[in-house]
Amino acid sequence: MSGIGTQGHILVVDDDNGLRETVADFLSVEGYAIREAGNVTEARAQIAAGRPDLILLDINMPGGDGLSLARDLRRSTEIPIIILSGKGAMVDRVVGLEVGADDYIAKPFELRELLARIRAVLRRARPPAAAGEPVAPERQCRFDSFVLTPSRRELKTSTGDHIDLTGAEYNLIAAFAERPNRVLTRDAIADVTRKDDWSAFDRSIDTLVSRLRRKLAGHTDSSQLIQTVRGEGYVLASTVVWSGPREA
């Protein structure tokens, strides 16, 4: 492990030794503690040894598939994942999002851009610190059979079951809850989920919405909670009731 880790612990998984070391050295200077793995087997061992705050994960490596690792991790953890791949094709981005990755960056990439994406994903994944502050009533909203708590970036069912969401999925449902029964365009969704490189021909927004729908479907009787508005975008078709103080 390298770096003092004041910013968090990152596991870099890539079979390209030169790239992996370059990324590790750069992020160490930025204050992150870095662990490295050259293949999926090593990655699993590193994760078992200690949970990182974020994983940078290559797709194609000898001895195992990075997408399979991402899929396995998303079934049992909420560790943020950024996919790294030399494949820039739209299909690879969509598949990466479908298995639960929080972001995707194609090689070659600028190290400063990678840093910005890491910071954005970690910021969305971490609840705001409240140490030493007086406890105030939490602002929450209820819709259908769900309860959303922004201060914890948390979505639960009305019976208390936790819904496991990625950072992008949480940002999307929070945006819907703030604008119930109003259409969110794909551009608006790209904005709230920080997809700066989205284009009109990119299906990753639709994939994100579909993934969120699937996660909600098992906890609601409504088959039309998030509706498609052809040619415009998507809408949360539900009454939303907010309680607690508004954020300043």
Stockholm file with secondary structure:
# STOCKHOLM 1.0

chainA/1-248         MSGIGTQGHILVVDDDNGLRETVADFLSVEGYAIREAGNVTEARAQIAAGRPDLILLDINMPGGDGLSLARDLRRSTEIPIIILSGKGAMVDRVVGLEVGADDYIAKPFELRELLARIRAVLRRARPPAAAGEPVAPERQCRFDSFVLTPSRRELKTSTGDHIDLTGAEYNLIAAFAERPNRVLTRDAIADVTRKDDWSAFDRSIDTLVSRLRRKLAGHTDSSQLIQTVRGEGYVLASTVVWSGPREA
#=GR chainA/1-248 SS CBSCCSSEEEEEECSCHHHHHHHHHHHHHTTEEEEEESSHHHHHHHHHHCCCSEEEEESEETTEEHHHHHHHHHHHCCCCEEEEESCCCHHHHHHHHHTTCSEEEESSCCHHHHHHHHHHHHHHHSCCCCTTSCCCCCCEEEETTEEEEGGGTEEEETTSCBCCCCHHHHHHHHHHHHSTTSCEEHHHHHHHTTCTTCCTTCCHHHHHHHHHHHHHHTTCSCSCSEEEETTTEEEECSCEEEESCCCC
#=GC SS_cons         CBSCCSSEEEEEECSCHHHHHHHHHHHHHTTEEEEEESSHHHHHHHHHHCCCSEEEEESEETTEEHHHHHHHHHHHCCCCEEEEESCCCHHHHHHHHHTTCSEEEESSCCHHHHHHHHHHHHHHHSCCCCTTSCCCCCCEEEETTEEEEGGGTEEEETTSCBCCCCHHHHHHHHHHHHSTTSCEEHHHHHHHTTCTTCCTTCCHHHHHHHHHHHHHHTTCSCSCSEEEETTTEEEECSCEEEESCCCC
//
